[in-house]
Amino acid sequence: MWKVFLITVFFLVEGNAKDCVPYIVDNDIVGCICNATYCDDTPSNVPKIPPKGTSYWYVTNKEGLRMQLSSVKFDTYESSPGDVLTINKAKKYQTVLGFGGAFTDSVGLNIKKLSLATQDQLMRSYYCPNSGSGYNIGRIPIAGTDFSTRIYSYDDVASDASLRYFGLAPEDYEYKIPFAREALEMNPETIFFASAWSAPGWMKTNGVFEEFGYLKKEYYQTFADYLTLFVNEYKKNGLHIWAVTTGNEPTISFMVNRTNIITMGWTPESMSEWVGSFLGPTLASATKTVVLALDDDKGLLPDFVEPLFENENASKYTVGTGVHWYFHNKPITVLDQTHEEFPEKFLLMTEASIIDPIWGTANYSLKAWNHGEQYILSILEYMNHWTVGWIDWNLALDYQGGPSWMKNYLDAPIIVNPDKDEFYKQPMYYALKHFSRFVRRGSVRISITDTDAIKSTAFLTPSKEIVVVLYNSHSASKSVTLKDGGERGLHLTLSPYSMNTVIYKQ
């Protein structure tokens, strides 16, 4: 029998994060309250790397713990209780790019309703690497989306093929650029990618910005120039756009039954032609910006990107594929298939959200945890199938799940209450933080087993820590033993419905 180590748990007092000020509904803790003077994150005194011979264990659970930190000391003994999860550091997979969210008009509008001090607390909660979630990616919409308060492009003058009237919108200067720059100041490792929901209506076959249509071939170069102008304007405002996607959800009109939706369609062949002959070379000649393909549901893989990656001209400008999580018509293994077919192109989960605003509804506490559970299980699944990161949609919304000009209300990890000058971190926020706070850019996923009850993934960080993320999906506590080669192991008892991050030095 191999030996494992008996753990002794010491709850950290000095250096631990501040306690959550609970938001309680029906006697259940469903979130943490933050305001201008207090939040459950503190600056740099939160420990990140455990001393040799110990491990740090962070727990968030349905019962109300939020990132509860304990120090786990190793001692040997002769048994192996519970399920054994085996870690194999020698078996390595993808290198992690990072985690983040989107700077929509609605996000900026909601944050600006708070005092400057509370705005700073909210942004620190996401992008501060020492105390917050440590986000290092931001998605920026190009012109209007469903999470804008109006419909607009950057050039609404019909037939302006020279783009003489191109210009950023007030929303860029008021809601997107200021908060993206603040994120960059907090975490200089932050990178940004941008997505257009549509070309201006006059460039499309249907002639309307907020309805489905294809880009007219006569405007293939014009739209490439339009996107390049956007990249250059953001550069003037201190923000480098690392990548531009081929466009948000080009097939969404075939998936949902509504006409008033900002979208522009591509076929696999037309997308390949446009990237290879127009967008790719135009961006390359004027910027250092690369291309992300698809930016749509994973169920379209691998078919939708095959023509692009098999086109030498298009492929050389395109670094990877962006996928969304909304439809479940194909299994997650399509990501494996796409990776196997194009191993040099990474996969990035570029948008997730839950189409069910729940604030103030019946059974709110149950629904809030369920949304957090959906997030952590999705992140575990996507990371275990070759994605290099996981990007949330709106960083912060209001009680209604907006604003949204098309009333496409959603839930969000942070809900803003301007009347009290405070915001609330829901379980979705902590689901992402269990990854983003610890799995830094350059970490490599390594092999770990799991069970039906305990879902897991593991990483080796650039500074040689092992980070293991576990979710107990059962209503009862579960004992697990992490076995890390030879006689080394760690026993933990995971509380019911709990998110767990364990960190230890190699």
Disulfide bonds with the S-S distance in Angstrom:
Cys20-Cys32 2.02
Cys34-Cys39 1.97
